[in-house]
């Protein structure tokens, strides 16, 4: 399968609408800048959507699920069976992101790109299973090149399905036991930082567990270092199928001019790969929150974008991204519904 599509140009922001939105913000009945980042969000959305009538009525949530071979090394507090069990929980509407999607009125699907144990046919679950999880990257590359290409394409396919439903905002989530190990390895390799700085508890490891995890990740990075010549090779050697799918989705969104909201640590690692492949991807990206996972701070620095929230979250699933959507909606409502000084008959700031 070809990965040539990754080289396609990123969509341009509508600079005329951006300028008009900046001008409108100066005319609304408030001191300039008094709504802080809400103003910035509204201006960015106008440039993204190419209109002053910005709206986010149709967010679309996609949770990519896959297993990880490194789970065999004892890097997670939960057994690998939880990945498949959670796919079923998503399908039955019992997971946190399922509840959040309902609250937002968002459409949602789950894409199984690599569960170790197939969950069987389930409502709202798309079966694009590439393998029974990745290989153990402590011993070999996590993915073959063809598997990487397929996973990236799964992300692109999910964006295409969302676009058919008229989505205005893409939210990508992740599910996969041991995926914090993969995300840590990706971030360490791309940011040239030691695993001891970025490795964290994930699903709940104690201090000894975190140290064990960091040693394994560092060993794997040193083993694969010479082969990891570019971001895609980093993703292939130490990444995960669901992380690759997220990366593919982010690139597809940016190519097609669709705003997307990045979740926490795992999604942040996928976004880091996407941005290192094409820095212009940042134009279409919102960062939802600062994860409690220790390594996330380094990922945020690498992305160079300030997150919207800091709630101590570290669940994944797209949950932090979902929580941030009402902020965007509020920014859009203020921009479109607030009166201007002229409309309200309110005196503007006096000239000194």
N, C-alpha and C positions, 0 to 999 in steps of 0.2 A: 504493500500500500504506500502510495506517495505521500510525502509530507511537504510537497511544494507549496501547498496552500498557506503554510505558515508564513511565507514571504509576501503575501498579498498586502497591499497598502492599508494603513489605518485610515478610517473615515475622518474627514475634516470636521472640526467644530464650526458651527455657523457664527462667524465673527461679527456679522452684522446684528444678529439677534443678541449676541453677547453684549455688544456695545449698547443696544437699545435697552437691555435689561439693567445695565449699569446706570443708564440715564434715568430709567423709571425708579430705581431705588432712591435716587436723590430727590424725587418728587413726591414720595410717599410721606404721609403725615407722621414723621418721626425725625429726630435728629440724625444726620447722616452717620451710618455705622453703628447705630444704637442697638440693632438686633444682631450684631456680631456675625458669627459664622452662618447664621440663617440667611443673611443677605448674600453671602458668597455662594451658598448652596443654590439659592434661587437663580442667581446669575449664571452659574455653571449649567444648571438644568435647562435654562432658556437656550444657551448655546448648543447644548446636546440635542434638544428636541426641535430646535429651529423655530420656536414660537414663544410669544409672551404668555400664551394660554397654557402654561405648563401644568401637567397632571401626572399623577402616579396611581391611577386607579387599578392598574393591572400589573402588579408585581408577579414574578414567576419564580418559584423555588424548585431547584433540582438538587437532590442529594445523591451524590455518587458514592457507591459502596464497593469495597474490595478488601481482601485479606492480604497479609504480609508475611513472607517467609521468616523474617527475623523474629516473629512472635515465638518461634521455637527456642529462642535464646533467653526466654524469661524476662522480657523487657516491658511487660504489661501486667498490671494487677488483675486483669480480667482474662478469662480464657477466650481463645479464638472463636469459639462457638457463638459468642455474643454478636459478632458481625451479622450472621444470618438471622439470629433472633431479633436483632434490631431492625433488619429489613422488614421482617414480619410486623414488628411494632409500628413502623412507619406506615405500612400498608393498611393497618387497622386503625390508624389515627391516634395512637397512644403516646407517641414521642413528643418531646418538647417542641420540635420544629413543626410537627403536625398541628399542634394546638395553635402555635403562633401564626402559621399560614392561614388557618381558619379565621383567626382574629383579624388578620390583614385583608381577608377576602382574596388571598392569593391562590393562584393555581399551583399545584405541586405534583411532582413526580419523583420517583426513585429510580436510579439507573444502576443495575447490578453489573459492574464491569469486571468483577473478579472475586466473588465469594468462594471460599474454600468448599463450602457445602451449599449447593444450589437450594434456594428456598422453595422452588416450585412456583407455578403460576400464581400471581397475587395481583389484586386490583391496584392500579397506579404504579406498578413496578415494571420497568422496561428491562427486558433480558438482553443485555449486550455483553454477556460474560466472555471474557477473552481467555482467561486461565483460572485455575484454582488458586488465585492469589499470586503474588510475586515470588521469585526465588529468594532465598536467604542471602541478603547482600553482604553478609559477613564472609560468605564462602564464594559467591559468584555475583555477576551482574543481576540486578533485580528483574530486568526485562530483556527480552530479545528486541532487536530494532523494530521488527514487524509488530510486536505487541505494543511497543511505545506508540507507533504510528496509529494503531487501532484505537488505543486509549485516547489519544489526542482527538481523533476523529469522533469518538463518542461524545466528547464535549461539544464539538462543532455541531453534531447532529441534535444534541439537546437544545442548543440555541436556535436551530432551525425550527424545531417543534414549538418552542416558546414563541418564536416570531409569528408562526402561523396562528397562534392564539391571541396575537396583538399585544404581547408583553411590552411594558414600558420600562421595566427594570428587571435585571437578571440577578438572582441570588443563588449562589452555589454553596452547597453543603457537602460534608464528608462523613463517612462512617467506615471505620476499619481498625480493628484491634492492632495495636503496635504502629499506627500511622504517625504518632508523634516522633518515633525513632526515625522514620523515613524523612519527615519534615525537618527534623534537626540535622540530619545528614546533608540534606539539600542545602539548607541555610549555611551550615558550616563550610561546605565546599564552595558555594557561590560568594560568601562573604569573607572567606579566608580566616575563619575564627575556630578556635579549638572547641571540641565537643563539650569539654568541661564547663565552658561558659554558657552554652545554650541548652544543654540537656536538662529536662525538668521531670516532674512527677507523672505527667500524662494522666492516666486514669487513677492515679493514687499510689505511686511507688514511694517507699520510704527512702531515707538518705542513702542507705546501702544499695538499694535498687537503682537509684538515679546514678550513683557512681559506676555500677555495673553497666548500665545502659551507655553512659558516656564513654567508657573504655571500649565497648564493642563498636560504637559509632566511629570513634577515632581510629580504631584498627582498620575498619572498613574503608574509611577515607584514604588512609595511607596505602592500603592495598590497591585501590582503584585510581589513585591520584593521576598517574600518567595517562590513563585512558579517558579521564574526565576533562576533555579539552575544550568543551563548550557547554552551555546550559542544557542542551538536549542530552548530551552524554552524561551529565550529572544526574539528570532526571532518570535516564535509563538505568544507570548503575546503582543508584541508592534511593530512588523514588518509589512511588506506588502507583498502581493503575488508576485509582480514584484521584490522586494528586495530578497525574498527567491529564485526566479528563477535565479537571478543573482548569488547568492551564490552557487546554485547547478551547474550552468554553470562553475564557477571558479574551483570548486572542480573537476568536470568532466575533464576540460582542464588539470589540474595538474595531474590527474590520467592517462590521455591518452598522456601526453607529448606534449601538445599544448600550446605555449606561448599565454598569454592574456594581454590585455592592460586595466587597470582600469581607468574609467572616474573620476568624481568628488565626491561630498559629498554623494549622494545616493549610487553610486556604491562602494564608499569607505566603507560605513557601511556594505554592503554585503561582501566585501573583508575581513573586520575585523572579521565577523562571521566565514568565511571560514578559516582564519588563526588561529583563536582560536580553531577551530575544528581540524586543522592539520597544524602545523607551517611550514611544508615542502612545503605547497602551495606557499609560497613566492618565491621559486626557479623559478617558471614559470610566475611570475607576473612582469609587468611593471606598474608604476604609471605615468599617463600621465601629470597631472597638479595640481597646487595648486589652489583650488577653492576659490572664494571670499566669500563663505558661512563661517561665523566665526568658526563654529565647525569643519571645515575640518582640521584645524591645529592639533587638538587633535587626529583625526583619523589617520593622517599621522604619528604622534608620536607613536600611538599604533601599526601601521603597521611596523614602523622602516625602511621605504624605502623613499628615496628622490625623489620627482616628477621631471619630465623632464622639465616642462614649468611652467611659472607663468604669465598668461595673463589676470588675473582679470575675468575669465569666471565663470559662475554659471548656465548655461542653463540645463545641463543634456543631455539626449538623446544619450549619447556616443560622444557628440561633442568634448569635450576636448581630448578624446582618439583618435579620428580621426585626430585632428590637430597634434598629436604627431607622427603619423605614418611616415611622411616624414623624421623625424629625424632617425628613425630606418632604413629606406631605405637608407639614406645617409651613415649611419654607415656601412651597409652591402656592399654598392657600394665601399666605400673606402677600406674596408677589402679585397674585391675580385679583384678590378681593379687597385689599386695603385701598382706601381712598387717597388720591393725591391731594396736595394742598389746595389746588384750584377746585377740585371736585367738592371738597369739604368746606371751602370758604375759610380755611385756616391760614393765618399769616405765616409767611415763611421767615427764616432767620434774617435778622436785620443786618444790613451791610454796615460794617464799621468804617 
